[in-house]
Structure formats: structure tokens, C-alpha cells
């Protein structure tokens, strides 16, 4: 495993891999912000299965954090991260500094409209502009064939798929399933912020999503408004929960369903998505549902 910190050296290393192995080697990229966990490990496992060369980037990207967010305190542990990446069998770990990625103030940004204007995009203005810009930079540097992202941030996947399609980027965005603790909590680097009581109450997110999806799978006929109300009432039963959003929308188009729209009649995959704060920690989670109308079109 090579640990590389400069863009020039990374490009040289990838070129060397192609020469030494085969020119048409598939390159898989796993972009991360570090403080790695089992969810990241699952991305690397998938990348290893689908790629000849696996590149993992570790970079806490400052331009996707807004004023007052946790950029300075975002958890970091390079030694621990490198140990996990090596276990997963990555070929290259790219750990640039901020100066390496942004040697001068960025005057060019990649902006995806519509898909970034709701959910986390509404709560965190400019966040996705930072995500799309840094991911496009990484793709230009690495030139991957495949890029792997977790479905916990489903909106991010939808935004990046739109960016790749609109800009004719020669890379496939590979969505990977959410990885959860045994009790259902979605793995996140920010889980470390939670107190024991906050963590216990945060289980309401996966529990409420699973319960509502179970009812839908059993054929219960409900409107989008009824789904939102059910999720909201379950979440606020946890005293520490402060809801940012509870939404029902199509995926990956990210079109909000109308209040009176029956989920059973929707012709697209449906996502129930939530963002909730417990103390100072903002958690996101989601679950997908395929209505019978949509299944009939597959």
C-alpha cells in the first residue's frame, strides 16, 4: 500500500500501475473524509471486488463546511485510518493537505441545481457545491472508472450522478448499502460526538424508518403526508430529538411527493429521508421503498 500526499506523485503512481499491470486496468476511487469505520470498509471491499486498482482518499474538505459547522473539530485519526485501509487491501491512499488541494482560493466551483436545493442542501447552503467541487477535482486527478459512495447520504449520490451525467464524466458512481450497528444506528464518523443517552435515543431514526417501510411492504395504503406525520410522531417521542427534516420523495430524482399522493401509486422508487439533531450532533438516515406501480415497470 502506497501512502501519497501530492497530486503529482499520485498521478505518477496511477500511471505506473497501468504500465506495470495493464493499460485498461479498472481504477476504483473511494473518497472519504477519514475517521474511517465499517461503512467505509464496505466501500473498499466493493471497490476491491470491482476494480484492479483501489485508491482511497482521506481529506476533510473545508469548502463543504458552512459557518459554525464542525470543520475544525471533525474527528481525525490518520494512524487508525491507515491501519483500516491496509486491512481492506487498498493499493493507494491519497492524503493531501488543504494547501495541496487548494493552493489558492477556489474561483471555480461545480454547482448542481435542483437536487441540491432541498433536504441537506436547504439546511446547509453551499454544502453540495463543496462536495461536487472536491469530488470533481479528485476525479480529474485520479481518472477513476468507478467511484464508490454510501447510501447513508443518498442525496449526495443523486447529486454526483447528476454531475457525472451532465458533464459527461467517464466514471460510474457506485451506490453501496448503508452499514449499521447491530442495534440499527447507521455508521457515521460523527457518531463519536454522541453521549450514551443521545446515542440510545438516536435509535429512533432507524426504528421509525423500518416500521413505516414494513407497513408499506405489507400493503398499507397511505399518503406522503401520512408517512411524514407517522415518522415525525415517532421521532419526537425521543425527548432529545430536534428534527431538521422528514421528507418523502422519489429517488434518485429527488422530487418531493405531494401531501395527498398515495405511495402505492408512485411510478418511481421512493425514499423516506430524515435529518435530526441529538445534542449538537446532526444525524441523517433514509430507507428506500419500491411501490408496486414502480415494480411493474421494471
N, C-alpha and C positions, 0 to 999 in steps of 0.2 A: 504494500500500500504506500503510495506516494502522498506526502503532505506538501501542498504547493500554496504559496501565498501571493504570487504575482500573476497577472494576466498573461504576460509574455511566456513565462515558464509553463503555464497551463496549456497554452496553445501548442507549445513545443512538445509537451508530453503527449497530448492527444494525437498530434501528427506522428510521433514516434510509435504509438500503439498501432496506428493504421499501417505504417510501413512494416513493422515487425510481425503483425498478425495478418490482417487482410484489409485491403483498401475499403471494402464495403462492410467493415465491422459496424454493428449497430451500437450506437452510443446512447446510454441512458443517463439522464440527469435527475438527481433528487435534490431540489433546492430546499434548504432548511434555515432556520434561524438559531439552530443549536439547542442546547439543553435537551438533548435527544431522549426519546422514550420508546416504548414498544410500538407506538404508531409510526414513528419514523423508521423503526426497524422493519416493519411490514412493507413500507415503501421500498426500502433497499432490497428486501427479499424478492419483491415483484420485479424490481429493476434487474436483479441478478438473473432471474428466470427469462427475461425478455431481451436482455442486452448482452453484447460481447464485452463492452467496457462500461463500467459504472462509475460515474462522477457524482460525488456528494458535495454540495456547497454548504458552508456554515457561515452565515453573515446576518447579523442583526441590522436590518436595513433602516437607517434613520428616517428616510423620506416617506415611509408608510406610517409613521407615528405622528399623531397630532399634538398640539399644545396640551400639556398636562397629562399626557399618556406616559406609559411606563418604559420609555426607551432607555433611560439611564439605569433603571433598576431591573430591566428584563433579565431573567436568570441566565447566567453564563457559566460554563464549566468545560473548557476545551479538553482537558485531560480525560475527563469522563466521556466526552463525546467521541474522541478519537478511539478509545477502547471499544465503544459500542460499534463504531463504523468498521473497525478492523474485524470484529467478530462476524459482522454481516458480509464480509468479503468484498468490500468496495475496492476499486483499483486506484482511484484518485480522490483525495479530499482537498477541496479548494477553500482556504480560509483567508480571504482578503481583508485588509483594513478598510476603514471608511475612505481614507485618502487614496487607496488603490482603486476603489470602485468609483469614487467621485473626487478626482484630483482638483477639480474646480467646481464652483456652483453649477448645478444642473440647469441648463436653459432649455433642454428638450425633455418632454415627458410624453408618455403614451397614455392617452385618455380614451377609455371605452365608455360610451354613453349608454343610457337606459338601464343596462344590467347593474350599473354601479350606483344607481340613484335611489335605491330602496335598501331595506334590511341594514346590514352593517355600513353600507355606503351612506345611508341617511344619518346614521348615528356617528359615523367617523368621516366627516368630509375630507376628501383628498387621500384617504387611506388607499383606495384601489388604484389611484394614479401612481402612488409609490410602489405598489405591488407590480402593476403591469410594466412600469419602467424598469425596475430591477430585474424582473424575470426576462424581459426582452434583452436587457444587457447580458444576462447570463446565457441566454440562448445564442446571442451573437458571438459570445466568447467561446462557448463550448461546442456549438453547432450540433446539438443532440438530435437523434432521430426520435427519441421518446423522452417525455418529461413526466414525472410521477408526483401526484398530489393526493392528499387525503380528503375524503368526502366530508369530514367534520366541517371544513369550510367549503361547503358546496357552492356558495356564491362565488368564491374565488375561482373554482373550477369553471363555472359557467362564464365568468368574465374572461379567463385566459383562453378558453375555447373560442370565444368570440374574437379575441385579439388575433389568435393564430389564423383563424379563418379569414378575417378581414385583411390581414397583412400578408396573406399567402406564405406564412412561415412553414418551412419544410420540417415540421415536428408534430408529433401526435401527443396530445395531453391525455395521460392515462389516469382516470379516476380510480382510487383504491378505497376499499371499505373502511368505515370508522372502526377503530380499535378501542375497546372499552375495558375497564377494570371488571373483575368478576361481579361486582355489585352494580354495574351498568354505567358508571361515570365514564364519559368519553375522555380518553387520554389527552392531556394538554400540558404544555410546558408551564402554563400559568396555574395549574392545579397546586403547585408548591406554595402559592400565596394563601391558600385556604386554611382557615383554622379547622380543628377537628369538627366543631359544630357546623361551620359553614359547609364543610365537605359532606357531612351527613345530610344536611338539608338540600344540598345540590343534587342529590339522587332523584329529587322530584322531577328533574328535567327528563331523564331517560324513562323514568317510570310513567310519566304522563304521556309522552310520545308513544311508548309501546302500548299503553292501554287504549288510546284513541285509534291507533292503527289496527289493533286487534278487533275493535268494534267494526271498523271499516272492512277488514278482511272477512268478518262474519256476515257482511251484507247489510249492515245498518245504514239506512238512508238518512243522510244529514247534509246540511248546507255548510258552506265555508264559514259563515257566521257562527253556526252552532259548534263547529270544530274549534274555532278560536276561543269561544266562550268556555268550552269544556277544558281546553288546555290552560286558559288563564285562571279559571277557578281552582284547578288542581295545583298550579304553580304557586298561587298566592296563599295556599294553605300552609306553605312553609313561611314562617314569620320573617325570616331574613331575606327572602327573595324580593328583589326590586326589578320589575320587568322593563326591559328596553323595548322588545317587540315580540309579538306572537303572530305569525303570518302563515297563510295557506296560499300556495302559488304553484304554477307549473314549473317543471324542471326539464331541461336547462334553460328554457326561455325566460324564466323568472317573471311571469305575468301573474299579478295578483288575481285571485278568484273573487268574483262579485259576492256580496253577502248572501244573496239568495240562490247562489249557484250550487246545485247538488254535485257532490264529489263523484257520485256514481256515474254521472253523465259527462264527465270531463273526458276529452279525447287525447289527453296527454298525461304523462307521469306527473304525479302531484307530490309536492314537498311540504311538510309541516316543519317550520323553522322557528327557533326561539333564541333569544339572547336575554340573559338575566344576570344581574349583579348579586353577588353574595359578599357583603362587606365591600371591599374595594376591588374585588375580582369579578371581571365580566366573562361569563361563560357562554358559549354558543353550542347548539346541538340541533339535530334535524333527523327526520326519518322520511323515507320515500314510500309512496303508495301508488300502485298501478290499478286504476279503475277498470272495470270490465269492458267499458267502451273503448278504452285505450288498448287493452289486451286484444280486443277483436281486430284491431288494425295492424297488429304485429305479424 
